[in-house]
């Protein structure tokens, strides 16, 4: 049986996934559990960023210490 | 040929899954005097800002900044937003997220909405204010 790869659903799906994986432009803040790509070379993990924002706001409200804000590996300060 | 397509498809699924599961962490990597001062100022201002929020004189917008709804709150709001801008920019700079300041601001706005007390004014993503 001859299979035309251009009309193969797997090829189409793989192609679409390649486009997504290689980078695209997303303007809105998306699902906090999924990374989003802002530019082709900048990918943000929104969940990680939200953790950082929560730590900072917890510090501001007095719920956390300053040590919680800086790099856990001890860089900085 | 179908096998090759399936392999490509499977590999892409693996790549995307790994990307999704990998939790990147962002930090204030270097506590510069500027960002430290901004954080301390915000901490000192916190109680005053909380009172203004409770009274309805100040609200949290959907861009990660506070908005004054009365002239009396304008000064505090201006200082608070100045400090927030320093913090957001520092996170962007120190984590190589230079082109993503808007996203950082929106994530902070989301956190402010999550932490808001009942009755405090917050702006939703669609631009509507609640309550």
N, CA and C atoms of all chains as a GROMACS GRO file, in nm:
protein
  624
    1UNK      N    1   0.084  -0.119   0.000
    1UNK     CA    2   0.000   0.000   0.000
    1UNK      C    3   0.088   0.124   0.000
    2UNK      N    4   0.059   0.216  -0.088
    2UNK     CA    5   0.139   0.338  -0.097
    2UNK      C    6   0.084   0.444  -0.001
    3UNK      N    7   0.175   0.501   0.076
    3UNK     CA    8   0.131   0.601   0.175
    3UNK      C    9   0.188   0.737   0.138
    4UNK      N   10   0.103   0.835   0.124
    4UNK     CA   11   0.148   0.971   0.095
    4UNK      C   12   0.179   1.041   0.228
    5UNK      N   13   0.308   1.070   0.253
    5UNK     CA   14   0.346   1.124   0.385
    5UNK      C   15   0.287   1.262   0.411
    6UNK      N   16   0.255   1.337   0.304
    6UNK     CA   17   0.205   1.473   0.324
    6UNK      C   18   0.061   1.475   0.374
    7UNK      N   19  -0.011   1.366   0.351
    7UNK     CA   20  -0.149   1.360   0.400
    7UNK      C   21  -0.163   1.264   0.518
    8UNK      N   22  -0.048   1.221   0.567
    8UNK     CA   23  -0.048   1.130   0.681
    8UNK      C   24  -0.075   1.212   0.808
    9UNK      N   25  -0.176   1.175   0.888
    9UNK     CA   26  -0.206   1.252   1.009
    9UNK      C   27  -0.091   1.259   1.106
   10UNK      N   28  -0.008   1.153   1.111
   10UNK     CA   29   0.107   1.156   1.201
   10UNK      C   30   0.209   1.260   1.155
   11UNK      N   31   0.228   1.268   1.023
   11UNK     CA   32   0.322   1.367   0.970
   11UNK      C   33   0.273   1.508   1.000
   12UNK      N   34   0.145   1.529   0.981
   12UNK     CA   35   0.087   1.662   1.008
   12UNK      C   36   0.103   1.697   1.156
   13UNK      N   37   0.070   1.600   1.244
   13UNK     CA   38   0.082   1.625   1.388
   13UNK      C   39   0.227   1.651   1.426
   14UNK      N   40   0.319   1.571   1.370
   14UNK     CA   41   0.461   1.589   1.399
   14UNK      C   42   0.508   1.727   1.352
   15UNK      N   43   0.462   1.766   1.236
   15UNK     CA   44   0.498   1.899   1.184
   15UNK      C   45   0.450   2.010   1.274
   16UNK      N   46   0.325   1.999   1.318
   16UNK     CA   47   0.270   2.101   1.409
   16UNK      C   48   0.347   2.106   1.540
   17UNK      N   49   0.381   1.989   1.590
   17UNK     CA   50   0.457   1.984   1.715
   17UNK      C   51   0.597   2.043   1.698
   18UNK      N   52   0.657   2.021   1.581
   18UNK     CA   53   0.788   2.080   1.553
   18UNK      C   54   0.780   2.232   1.559
   19UNK      N   55   0.673   2.286   1.501
   19UNK     CA   56   0.656   2.432   1.501
   19UNK      C   57   0.644   2.483   1.644
   20UNK      N   58   0.563   2.414   1.722
   20UNK     CA   59   0.544   2.455   1.861
   20UNK      C   60   0.675   2.445   1.939
   21UNK      N   61   0.746   2.331   1.919
   21UNK     CA   62   0.869   2.309   1.995
   21UNK      C   63   0.979   2.406   1.954
   22UNK      N   64   0.982   2.448   1.828
   22UNK     CA   65   1.090   2.535   1.782
   22UNK      C   66   1.067   2.680   1.819
   23UNK      N   67   0.948   2.714   1.867
   23UNK     CA   68   0.925   2.849   1.916
   23UNK      C   69   0.823   2.924   1.834
   24UNK      N   70   0.736   2.995   1.904
   24UNK     CA   71   0.638   3.077   1.838
   24UNK      C   72   0.603   3.193   1.930
   25UNK      N   73   0.523   3.284   1.886
   25UNK     CA   74   0.491   3.402   1.964
   25UNK      C   75   0.358   3.385   2.035
   26UNK      N   76   0.359   3.398   2.167
   26UNK     CA   77   0.238   3.392   2.246
   26UNK      C   78   0.231   3.521   2.327
   27UNK      N   79   0.123   3.596   2.314
   27UNK     CA   80   0.118   3.726   2.379
   27UNK      C   81   0.059   3.720   2.521
   28UNK      N   82  -0.037   3.632   2.543
   28UNK     CA   83  -0.106   3.631   2.672
   28UNK      C   84  -0.036   3.542   2.772
   29UNK      N   85  -0.062   3.568   2.901
   29UNK     CA   86  -0.014   3.478   3.005
   29UNK      C   87  -0.102   3.354   3.000
   30UNK      N   88  -0.042   3.239   2.984
   30UNK     CA   89  -0.122   3.119   2.962
   30UNK      C   90  -0.145   3.040   3.088
   31UNK      N   91  -0.166   2.915   3.069
   31UNK     CA   92  -0.188   2.822   3.178
   31UNK      C   93  -0.066   2.827   3.271
   32UNK      N   94  -0.085   2.851   3.402
   32UNK     CA   95   0.030   2.862   3.491
   32UNK      C   96   0.112   2.735   3.502
   33UNK      N   97   0.057   2.624   3.456
   33UNK     CA   98   0.132   2.499   3.464
   33UNK      C   99   0.207   2.465   3.336
   34UNK      N  100   0.200   2.552   3.237
   34UNK     CA  101   0.268   2.523   3.111
   34UNK      C  102   0.362   2.637   3.075
   35UNK      N  103   0.481   2.603   3.024
   35UNK     CA  104   0.571   2.709   2.982
   35UNK      C  105   0.516   2.779   2.858
   36UNK      N  106   0.543   2.907   2.843
   36UNK     CA  107   0.503   2.977   2.722
   36UNK      C  108   0.624   3.041   2.658
   37UNK      N  109   0.622   3.056   2.528
   37UNK     CA  110   0.732   3.115   2.456
   37UNK      C  111   0.696   3.257   2.416
   38UNK      N  112   0.777   3.353   2.460
   38UNK     CA  113   0.751   3.493   2.428
   38UNK      C  114   0.818   3.529   2.295
   39UNK      N  115   0.943   3.497   2.283
   39UNK     CA  116   1.012   3.513   2.155
   39UNK      C  117   1.077   3.378   2.127
   40UNK      N  118   1.133   3.363   2.010
   40UNK     CA  119   1.183   3.230   1.976
   40UNK      C  120   1.294   3.183   2.069
   41UNK      N  121   1.361   3.276   2.138
   41UNK     CA  122   1.470   3.234   2.226
   41UNK      C  123   1.437   3.255   2.374
   42UNK      N  124   1.318   3.303   2.408
   42UNK     CA  125   1.282   3.324   2.549
   42UNK      C  126   1.161   3.239   2.583
   43UNK      N  127   1.182   3.139   2.666
   43UNK     CA  128   1.071   3.058   2.714
   43UNK      C  129   1.057   3.079   2.864
   44UNK      N  130   0.936   3.110   2.907
   44UNK     CA  131   0.914   3.135   3.050
   44UNK      C  132   0.830   3.023   3.107
   45UNK      N  133   0.876   2.971   3.220
   45UNK     CA  134   0.794   2.878   3.295
   45UNK      C  135   0.710   2.964   3.390
   46UNK      N  136   0.583   2.979   3.357
   46UNK     CA  137   0.496   3.068   3.434
   46UNK      C  138   0.481   3.019   3.577
   47UNK      N  139   0.482   2.888   3.594
   47UNK     CA  140   0.469   2.832   3.729
   47UNK      C  141   0.589   2.873   3.815
   48UNK      N  142   0.710   2.866   3.757
   48UNK     CA  143   0.831   2.907   3.830
   48UNK      C  144   0.828   3.054   3.863
   49UNK      N  145   0.782   3.132   3.765
   49UNK     CA  146   0.774   3.277   3.785
   49UNK      C  147   0.672   3.312   3.893
   50UNK      N  148   0.564   3.236   3.894
   50UNK     CA  149   0.459   3.260   3.995
   50UNK      C  150   0.512   3.228   4.136
   51UNK      N  151   0.593   3.123   4.146
   51UNK     CA  152   0.654   3.090   4.276
   51UNK      C  153   0.742   3.205   4.324
   52UNK      N  154   0.821   3.260   4.231
   52UNK     CA  155   0.908   3.372   4.266
   52UNK      C  156   0.826   3.492   4.310
   53UNK      N  157   0.721   3.522   4.234
   53UNK     CA  158   0.635   3.637   4.268
   53UNK      C  159   0.569   3.616   4.404
   54UNK      N  160   0.526   3.494   4.431
   54UNK     CA  161   0.462   3.464   4.560
   54UNK      C  162   0.562   3.483   4.674
   55UNK      N  163   0.686   3.436   4.653
   55UNK     CA  164   0.790   3.454   4.756
   55UNK      C  165   0.814   3.601   4.785
   56UNK      N  166   0.822   3.680   4.680
   56UNK     CA  167   0.848   3.823   4.697
   56UNK      C  168   0.732   3.890   4.772
   57UNK      N  169   0.610   3.858   4.730
   57UNK     CA  170   0.494   3.920   4.796
   57UNK      C  171   0.480   3.869   4.941
   58UNK      N  172   0.522   3.745   4.966
   58UNK     CA  173   0.522   3.695   5.105
   58UNK      C  174   0.625   3.771   5.189
   59UNK      N  175   0.739   3.802   5.127
   59UNK     CA  176   0.840   3.880   5.199
   59UNK      C  177   0.785   4.019   5.231
   60UNK      N  178   0.722   4.081   5.132
   60UNK     CA  179   0.668   4.217   5.149
   60UNK      C  180   0.563   4.220   5.261
   61UNK      N  181   0.483   4.113   5.268
   61UNK     CA  182   0.379   4.110   5.372
   61UNK      C  183   0.432   4.061   5.506
   62UNK      N  184   0.562   4.026   5.512
   62UNK     CA  185   0.624   3.985   5.638
   62UNK      C  186   0.612   3.837   5.667
   63UNK      N  187   0.565   3.759   5.571
   63UNK     CA  188   0.548   3.615   5.594
   63UNK      C  189   0.676   3.535   5.566
   64UNK      N  190   0.770   3.596   5.493
   64UNK     CA  191   0.893   3.522   5.460
   64UNK      C  192   1.014   3.612   5.482
   65UNK      N  193   1.131   3.547   5.496
   65UNK     CA  194   1.254   3.623   5.516
   65UNK      C  195   1.319   3.655   5.382
   66UNK      N  196   1.418   3.742   5.387
   66UNK     CA  197   1.487   3.782   5.265
   66UNK      C  198   1.562   3.666   5.201
   67UNK      N  199   1.607   3.571   5.281
   67UNK     CA  200   1.683   3.457   5.229
   67UNK      C  201   1.600   3.374   5.132
   68UNK      N  202   1.469   3.377   5.148
   68UNK     CA  203   1.382   3.301   5.057
   68UNK      C  204   1.377   3.362   4.918
   69UNK      N  205   1.422   3.484   4.905
   69UNK     CA  206   1.412   3.554   4.776
   69UNK      C  207   1.530   3.529   4.686
   70UNK      N  208   1.646   3.505   4.746
   70UNK     CA  209   1.765   3.494   4.662
   70UNK      C  210   1.790   3.350   4.622
   71UNK      N  211   1.881   3.333   4.528
   71UNK     CA  212   1.914   3.202   4.473
   71UNK      C  213   1.946   3.103   4.583
   72UNK      N  214   1.877   2.987   4.579
   72UNK     CA  215   1.897   2.886   4.682
   72UNK      C  216   2.040   2.830   4.682
   73UNK      N  217   2.114   2.844   4.570
   73UNK     CA  218   2.251   2.794   4.564
   73UNK      C  219   2.348   2.888   4.634
   74UNK      N  220   2.297   3.000   4.681
   74UNK     CA  221   2.381   3.092   4.756
   74UNK      C  222   2.446   3.198   4.671
   75UNK      N  223   2.407   3.206   4.544
   75UNK     CA  224   2.462   3.310   4.458
   75UNK      C  225   2.403   3.442   4.501
   76UNK      N  226   2.473   3.546   4.474
   76UNK     CA  227   2.423   3.679   4.507
   76UNK      C  228   2.442   3.710   4.653
   77UNK      N  229   2.401   3.828   4.691
   77UNK     CA  230   2.412   3.883   4.826
   77UNK      C  231   2.556   3.880   4.874
   78UNK      N  232   0.739   0.427   0.599
   78UNK     CA  233   0.727   0.572   0.613
   78UNK      C  234   0.640   0.609   0.732
   79UNK      N  235   0.537   0.523   0.751
   79UNK     CA  236   0.446   0.549   0.863
   79UNK      C  237   0.519   0.533   0.996
   80UNK      N  238   0.617   0.437   0.999
   80UNK     CA  239   0.695   0.416   1.121
   80UNK      C  240   0.778   0.538   1.153
   81UNK      N  241   0.837   0.597   1.050
   81UNK     CA  242   0.922   0.716   1.071
   81UNK      C  243   0.838   0.831   1.127
   82UNK      N  244   0.720   0.850   1.067
   82UNK     CA  245   0.632   0.956   1.113
   82UNK      C  246   0.593   0.935   1.258
   83UNK      N  247   0.565   0.811   1.292
   83UNK     CA  248   0.525   0.781   1.429
   83UNK      C  249   0.640   0.809   1.525
   84UNK      N  250   0.763   0.776   1.482
   84UNK     CA  251   0.880   0.801   1.567
   84UNK      C  252   0.898   0.951   1.589
   85UNK      N  253   0.883   1.027   1.481
   85UNK     CA  254   0.896   1.172   1.494
   85UNK      C  255   0.790   1.226   1.590
   86UNK      N  256   0.668   1.179   1.570
   86UNK     CA  257   0.556   1.220   1.654
   86UNK      C  258   0.584   1.187   1.801
   87UNK      N  259   0.634   1.065   1.826
   87UNK     CA  260   0.663   1.020   1.962
   87UNK      C  261   0.774   1.104   2.024
   88UNK      N  262   0.878   1.133   1.945
   88UNK     CA  263   0.989   1.213   1.997
   88UNK      C  264   0.944   1.353   2.033
   89UNK      N  265   0.857   1.409   1.950
   89UNK     CA  266   0.809   1.545   1.978
   89UNK      C  267   0.725   1.547   2.104
   90UNK      N  268   0.645   1.442   2.124
   90UNK     CA  269   0.566   1.432   2.247
   90UNK      C  270   0.659   1.428   2.369
   91UNK      N  271   0.769   1.351   2.356
   91UNK     CA  272   0.865   1.342   2.466
   91UNK      C  273   0.928   1.477   2.496
   92UNK      N  274   0.968   1.548   2.390
   92UNK     CA  275   1.030   1.680   2.407
   92UNK      C  276   0.934   1.775   2.476
   93UNK      N  277   0.810   1.778   2.428
   93UNK     CA  278   0.711   1.869   2.485
   93UNK      C  279   0.678   1.834   2.630
   94UNK      N  280   0.670   1.705   2.659
   94UNK     CA  281   0.643   1.663   2.796
   94UNK      C  282   0.755   1.707   2.889
   95UNK      N  283   0.879   1.687   2.843
   95UNK     CA  284   0.994   1.725   2.924
   95UNK      C  285   0.993   1.875   2.950
   96UNK      N  286   0.960   1.953   2.846
   96UNK     CA  287   0.955   2.099   2.860
   96UNK      C  288   0.848   2.139   2.961
   97UNK      N  289   0.734   2.070   2.955
   97UNK     CA  290   0.624   2.104   3.044
   97UNK      C  291   0.658   2.069   3.188
   98UNK      N  292   0.721   1.955   3.207
   98UNK     CA  293   0.749   1.910   3.342
   98UNK      C  294   0.865   1.984   3.406
   99UNK      N  295   0.957   2.038   3.324
   99UNK     CA  296   1.074   2.105   3.376
   99UNK      C  297   1.032   2.239   3.436
  100UNK      N  298   1.043   2.249   3.567
  100UNK     CA  299   1.002   2.373   3.634
  100UNK      C  300   1.122   2.466   3.649
  101UNK      N  301   1.126   2.566   3.566
  101UNK     CA  302   1.232   2.666   3.573
  101UNK      C  303   1.210   2.751   3.697
  102UNK      N  304   1.317   2.790   3.762
  102UNK     CA  305   1.299   2.879   3.876
  102UNK      C  306   1.372   3.010   3.850
  103UNK      N  307   1.311   3.114   3.893
  103UNK     CA  308   1.368   3.247   3.873
  103UNK      C  309   1.391   3.309   4.010
  104UNK      N  310   1.502   3.376   4.023
  104UNK     CA  311   1.534   3.436   4.152
  104UNK      C  312   1.589   3.576   4.131
  105UNK      N  313   1.588   3.650   4.243
  105UNK     CA  314   1.671   3.770   4.246
  105UNK      C  315   1.811   3.719   4.277
  106UNK      N  316   1.892   3.707   4.172
  106UNK     CA  317   2.021   3.640   4.187
  106UNK      C  318   2.122   3.726   4.260
  107UNK      N  319   2.109   3.856   4.241
  107UNK     CA  320   2.200   3.946   4.312
  107UNK      C  321   2.116   4.056   4.377
  108UNK      N  322   2.124   4.064   4.508
  108UNK     CA  323   2.046   4.163   4.582
  108UNK      C  324   2.118   4.298   4.573
  109UNK      N  325   2.092   4.370   4.466
  109UNK     CA  326   2.157   4.501   4.448
  109UNK      C  327   2.098   4.599   4.549
  110UNK      N  328   2.172   4.705   4.583
  110UNK     CA  329   2.120   4.805   4.678
  110UNK      C  330   1.986   4.861   4.632
  111UNK      N  331   1.970   4.876   4.501
  111UNK     CA  332   1.847   4.934   4.447
  111UNK      C  333   1.726   4.843   4.473
  112UNK      N  334   1.742   4.714   4.443
  112UNK     CA  335   1.629   4.622   4.461
  112UNK      C  336   1.604   4.595   4.609
  113UNK      N  337   1.711   4.596   4.688
  113UNK     CA  338   1.696   4.576   4.833
  113UNK      C  339   1.616   4.692   4.894
  114UNK      N  340   1.649   4.813   4.849
  114UNK     CA  341   1.578   4.931   4.898
  114UNK      C  342   1.431   4.926   4.857
  115UNK      N  343   1.406   4.881   4.734
  115UNK     CA  344   1.267   4.871   4.684
  115UNK      C  345   1.187   4.770   4.766
  116UNK      N  346   1.250   4.656   4.796
  116UNK     CA  347   1.183   4.553   4.875
  116UNK      C  348   1.154   4.601   5.017
  117UNK      N  349   1.253   4.666   5.078
  117UNK     CA  350   1.236   4.715   5.216
  117UNK      C  351   1.129   4.825   5.221
  118UNK      N  352   1.130   4.912   5.122
  118UNK     CA  353   1.030   5.020   5.118
  118UNK      C  354   0.890   4.962   5.106
  119UNK      N  355   0.877   4.861   5.020
  119UNK     CA  356   0.745   4.798   5.004
  119UNK      C  357   0.700   4.732   5.133
  120UNK      N  358   0.795   4.671   5.202
  120UNK     CA  359   0.762   4.604   5.328
  120UNK      C  360   0.714   4.706   5.432
  121UNK      N  361   0.785   4.818   5.440
  121UNK     CA  362   0.747   4.923   5.536
  121UNK      C  363   0.612   4.985   5.501
  122UNK      N  364   0.581   4.986   5.372
  122UNK     CA  365   0.457   5.049   5.324
  122UNK      C  366   0.337   4.953   5.328
  123UNK      N  367   0.364   4.828   5.355
  123UNK     CA  368   0.262   4.723   5.340
  123UNK      C  369   0.136   4.749   5.421
  124UNK      N  370   0.151   4.784   5.549
  124UNK     CA  371   0.033   4.804   5.634
  124UNK      C  372  -0.051   4.922   5.585
  125UNK      N  373   0.018   5.029   5.550
  125UNK     CA  374  -0.052   5.148   5.500
  125UNK      C  375  -0.129   5.116   5.372
  126UNK      N  376  -0.061   5.041   5.282
  126UNK     CA  377  -0.125   5.005   5.156
  126UNK      C  378  -0.244   4.910   5.180
  127UNK      N  379  -0.229   4.820   5.274
  127UNK     CA  380  -0.338   4.727   5.306
  127UNK      C  381  -0.461   4.804   5.356
  128UNK      N  382  -0.437   4.906   5.439
  128UNK     CA  383  -0.550   4.986   5.489
  128UNK      C  384  -0.619   5.060   5.374
  129UNK      N  385  -0.537   5.112   5.284
  129UNK     CA  386  -0.595   5.185   5.169
  129UNK      C  387  -0.673   5.089   5.078
  130UNK      N  388  -0.622   4.969   5.063
  130UNK     CA  389  -0.694   4.869   4.981
  130UNK      C  390  -0.827   4.833   5.048
  131UNK      N  391  -0.823   4.814   5.181
  131UNK     CA  392  -0.945   4.776   5.254
  131UNK      C  393  -1.051   4.886   5.247
  132UNK      N  394  -1.004   5.010   5.239
  132UNK     CA  395  -1.100   5.123   5.234
  132UNK      C  396  -1.152   5.147   5.092
  133UNK      N  397  -1.091   5.082   4.994
  133UNK     CA  398  -1.133   5.101   4.855
  133UNK      C  399  -1.063   5.215   4.785
  134UNK      N  400  -0.966   5.276   4.853
  134UNK     CA  401  -0.894   5.390   4.793
  134UNK      C  402  -0.787   5.343   4.695
  135UNK      N  403  -0.748   5.216   4.705
  135UNK     CA  404  -0.643   5.161   4.618
  135UNK      C  405  -0.688   5.024   4.567
  136UNK      N  406  -0.657   4.998   4.441
  136UNK     CA  407  -0.687   4.866   4.384
  136UNK      C  408  -0.566   4.812   4.310
  137UNK      N  409  -0.569   4.683   4.284
  137UNK     CA  410  -0.461   4.615   4.208
  137UNK      C  411  -0.506   4.600   4.064
  138UNK      N  412  -0.429   4.656   3.970
  138UNK     CA  413  -0.469   4.640   3.830
  138UNK      C  414  -0.416   4.509   3.771
  139UNK      N  415  -0.449   4.481   3.646
  139UNK     CA  416  -0.409   4.353   3.585
  139UNK      C  417  -0.271   4.359   3.520
  140UNK      N  418  -0.193   4.464   3.556
  140UNK     CA  419  -0.056   4.476   3.504
  140UNK      C  420   0.048   4.469   3.615
  141UNK      N  421   0.003   4.435   3.736
  141UNK     CA  422   0.098   4.420   3.846
  141UNK      C  423   0.128   4.549   3.920
  142UNK      N  424   0.043   4.648   3.903
  142UNK     CA  425   0.065   4.776   3.972
  142UNK      C  426  -0.062   4.817   4.046
  143UNK      N  427  -0.046   4.912   4.141
  143UNK     CA  428  -0.162   4.960   4.216
  143UNK      C  429  -0.218   5.086   4.151
  144UNK      N  430  -0.345   5.109   4.172
  144UNK     CA  431  -0.415   5.224   4.114
  144UNK      C  432  -0.483   5.299   4.227
  145UNK      N  433  -0.472   5.432   4.226
  145UNK     CA  434  -0.536   5.514   4.330
  145UNK      C  435  -0.678   5.550   4.286
  146UNK      N  436  -0.772   5.530   4.375
  146UNK     CA  437  -0.911   5.571   4.348
  146UNK      C  438  -0.947   5.694   4.429
  147UNK      N  439  -0.850   5.748   4.501
  147UNK     CA  440  -0.872   5.876   4.570
  147UNK      C  441  -0.742   5.955   4.566
  148UNK      N  442  -0.754   6.086   4.569
  148UNK     CA  443  -0.634   6.171   4.561
  148UNK      C  444  -0.541   6.147   4.680
  149UNK      N  445  -0.600   6.115   4.792
  149UNK     CA  446  -0.519   6.095   4.914
  149UNK      C  447  -0.422   5.978   4.898
  150UNK      N  448  -0.454   5.884   4.812
  150UNK     CA  449  -0.371   5.763   4.797
  150UNK      C  450  -0.267   5.777   4.684
  151UNK      N  451  -0.273   5.887   4.613
  151UNK     CA  452  -0.189   5.900   4.493
  151UNK      C  453  -0.040   5.892   4.523
  152UNK      N  454   0.002   5.957   4.632
  152UNK     CA  455   0.145   5.958   4.666
  152UNK      C  456   0.198   5.819   4.697
  153UNK      N  457   0.126   5.746   4.779
  153UNK     CA  458   0.167   5.610   4.817
  153UNK      C  459   0.170   5.519   4.695
  154UNK      N  460   0.069   5.533   4.612
  154UNK     CA  461   0.059   5.450   4.492
  154UNK      C  462   0.178   5.475   4.399
  155UNK      N  463   0.215   5.600   4.385
  155UNK     CA  464   0.328   5.634   4.299
  155UNK      C  465   0.458   5.570   4.350
  156UNK      N  466   0.481   5.580   4.480
  156UNK     CA  467   0.603   5.521   4.538
  156UNK      C  468   0.601   5.368   4.528
  157UNK      N  469   0.486   5.310   4.553
  157UNK     CA  470   0.473   5.164   4.545
  157UNK      C  471   0.501   5.114   4.403
  158UNK      N  472   0.443   5.182   4.306
  158UNK     CA  473   0.463   5.139   4.167
  158UNK      C  474   0.608   5.156   4.122
  159UNK      N  475   0.672   5.260   4.173
  159UNK     CA  476   0.814   5.283   4.141
  159UNK      C  477   0.897   5.164   4.192
  160UNK      N  478   0.870   5.121   4.314
  160UNK     CA  479   0.945   5.008   4.372
  160UNK      C  480   0.912   4.877   4.298
  161UNK      N  481   0.787   4.859   4.264
  161UNK     CA  482   0.750   4.735   4.192
  161UNK      C  483   0.821   4.728   4.057
  162UNK      N  484   0.828   4.842   3.990
  162UNK     CA  485   0.893   4.846   3.858
  162UNK      C  486   1.040   4.802   3.870
  163UNK      N  487   1.105   4.849   3.976
  163UNK     CA  488   1.247   4.812   3.999
  163UNK      C  489   1.258   4.660   4.019
  164UNK      N  490   1.168   4.605   4.097
  164UNK     CA  491   1.172   4.460   4.125
  164UNK      C  492   1.146   4.379   3.998
  165UNK      N  493   1.045   4.417   3.921
  165UNK     CA  494   1.011   4.344   3.798
  165UNK      C  495   1.128   4.350   3.698
  166UNK      N  496   1.186   4.470   3.686
  166UNK     CA  497   1.298   4.487   3.590
  166UNK      C  498   1.418   4.406   3.634
  167UNK      N  499   1.442   4.400   3.764
  167UNK     CA  500   1.556   4.324   3.815
  167UNK      C  501   1.540   4.175   3.785
  168UNK      N  502   1.419   4.124   3.806
  168UNK     CA  503   1.394   3.982   3.776
  168UNK      C  504   1.418   3.957   3.627
  169UNK      N  505   1.370   4.047   3.544
  169UNK     CA  506   1.387   4.031   3.399
  169UNK      C  507   1.535   4.033   3.361
  170UNK      N  508   1.608   4.128   3.417
  170UNK     CA  509   1.750   4.143   3.382
  170UNK      C  510   1.833   4.024   3.430
  171UNK      N  511   1.810   3.985   3.556
  171UNK     CA  512   1.898   3.885   3.617
  171UNK      C  513   1.865   3.742   3.572
  172UNK      N  514   1.750   3.724   3.507
  172UNK     CA  515   1.713   3.590   3.459
  172UNK      C  516   1.705   3.583   3.307
  173UNK      N  517   1.767   3.682   3.242
  173UNK     CA  518   1.769   3.688   3.094
  173UNK      C  519   1.629   3.683   3.035
  174UNK      N  520   1.538   3.758   3.095
  174UNK     CA  521   1.400   3.765   3.045
  174UNK      C  522   1.370   3.907   2.998
  175UNK      N  523   1.470   3.967   2.935
  175UNK     CA  524   1.459   4.107   2.893
  175UNK      C  525   1.335   4.139   2.812
  176UNK      N  526   1.292   4.047   2.726
  176UNK     CA  527   1.177   4.076   2.641
  176UNK      C  528   1.044   4.034   2.701
  177UNK      N  529   1.046   3.998   2.829
  177UNK     CA  530   0.925   3.940   2.888
  177UNK      C  531   0.875   4.018   3.009
  178UNK      N  532   0.907   4.146   3.015
  178UNK     CA  533   0.866   4.227   3.131
  178UNK      C  534   0.714   4.227   3.149
  179UNK      N  535   0.643   4.234   3.036
  179UNK     CA  536   0.496   4.236   3.043
  179UNK      C  537   0.442   4.108   3.106
  180UNK      N  538   0.503   3.995   3.071
  180UNK     CA  539   0.459   3.868   3.128
  180UNK      C  540   0.488   3.864   3.278
  181UNK      N  541   0.605   3.913   3.317
  181UNK     CA  542   0.640   3.917   3.460
  181UNK      C  543   0.537   4.002   3.534
  182UNK      N  544   0.504   4.118   3.479
  182UNK     CA  545   0.406   4.206   3.544
  182UNK      C  546   0.270   4.136   3.559
  183UNK      N  547   0.230   4.063   3.456
  183UNK     CA  548   0.100   3.996   3.460
  183UNK      C  549   0.098   3.881   3.560
  184UNK      N  550   0.210   3.812   3.573
  184UNK     CA  551   0.217   3.704   3.673
  184UNK      C  552   0.208   3.763   3.814
  185UNK      N  553   0.275   3.876   3.837
  185UNK     CA  554   0.265   3.942   3.967
  185UNK      C  555   0.120   3.988   3.992
  186UNK      N  556   0.055   4.035   3.887
  186UNK     CA  557  -0.085   4.078   3.902
  186UNK      C  558  -0.172   3.960   3.944
  187UNK      N  559  -0.143   3.846   3.885
  187UNK     CA  560  -0.220   3.724   3.920
  187UNK      C  561  -0.199   3.687   4.067
  188UNK      N  562  -0.074   3.699   4.112
  188UNK     CA  563  -0.044   3.669   4.253
  188UNK      C  564  -0.116   3.768   4.345
  189UNK      N  565  -0.117   3.895   4.305
  189UNK     CA  566  -0.188   3.996   4.386
  189UNK      C  567  -0.338   3.964   4.393
  190UNK      N  568  -0.393   3.918   4.282
  190UNK     CA  569  -0.536   3.881   4.283
  190UNK      C  570  -0.560   3.763   4.377
  191UNK      N  571  -0.468   3.666   4.372
  191UNK     CA  572  -0.482   3.547   4.458
  191UNK      C  573  -0.475   3.585   4.606
  192UNK      N  574  -0.391   3.687   4.638
  192UNK     CA  575  -0.370   3.724   4.777
  192UNK      C  576  -0.468   3.830   4.826
  193UNK      N  577  -0.548   3.884   4.736
  193UNK     CA  578  -0.638   3.993   4.775
  193UNK      C  579  -0.742   3.947   4.877
  194UNK      N  580  -0.772   4.035   4.971
  194UNK     CA  581  -0.874   4.007   5.072
  194UNK      C  582  -1.012   4.033   5.012
  195UNK      N  583  -1.115   3.966   5.065
  195UNK     CA  584  -1.250   3.991   5.013
  195UNK      C  585  -1.286   4.139   5.023
  196UNK      N  586  -1.342   4.191   4.917
  196UNK     CA  587  -1.384   4.332   4.916
  196UNK      C  588  -1.281   4.427   4.857
  197UNK      N  589  -1.156   4.380   4.843
  197UNK     CA  590  -1.054   4.468   4.785
  197UNK      C  591  -1.072   4.475   4.633
  198UNK      N  592  -1.040   4.592   4.578
  198UNK     CA  593  -1.057   4.610   4.433
  198UNK      C  594  -0.942   4.546   4.356
  199UNK      N  595  -0.977   4.459   4.264
  199UNK     CA  596  -0.877   4.399   4.175
  199UNK      C  597  -0.931   4.400   4.032
  200UNK      N  598  -0.840   4.419   3.939
  200UNK     CA  599  -0.880   4.420   3.798
  200UNK      C  600  -0.854   4.281   3.738
  201UNK      N  601  -0.954   4.226   3.673
  201UNK     CA  602  -0.940   4.094   3.613
  201UNK      C  603  -0.870   4.106   3.478
  202UNK      N  604  -0.833   3.990   3.422
  202UNK     CA  605  -0.763   3.988   3.293
  202UNK      C  606  -0.844   4.057   3.182
  203UNK      N  607  -0.978   4.050   3.192
  203UNK     CA  608  -1.061   4.110   3.088
  203UNK      C  609  -1.078   4.260   3.106
  204UNK      N  610  -1.016   4.318   3.211
  204UNK     CA  611  -1.021   4.462   3.233
  204UNK      C  612  -1.128   4.506   3.331
  205UNK      N  613  -1.219   4.417   3.366
  205UNK     CA  614  -1.324   4.453   3.462
  205UNK      C  615  -1.270   4.456   3.603
  206UNK      N  616  -1.322   4.551   3.683
  206UNK     CA  617  -1.282   4.560   3.823
  206UNK      C  618  -1.383   4.489   3.910
  207UNK      N  619  -1.333   4.425   4.014
  207UNK     CA  620  -1.421   4.359   4.109
  207UNK      C  621  -1.377   4.394   4.250
  208UNK      N  622  -1.462   4.423   4.350
  208UNK     CA  623  -1.608   4.420   4.334
  208UNK      C  624  -1.659   4.545   4.260
   0.00000   0.00000   0.00000
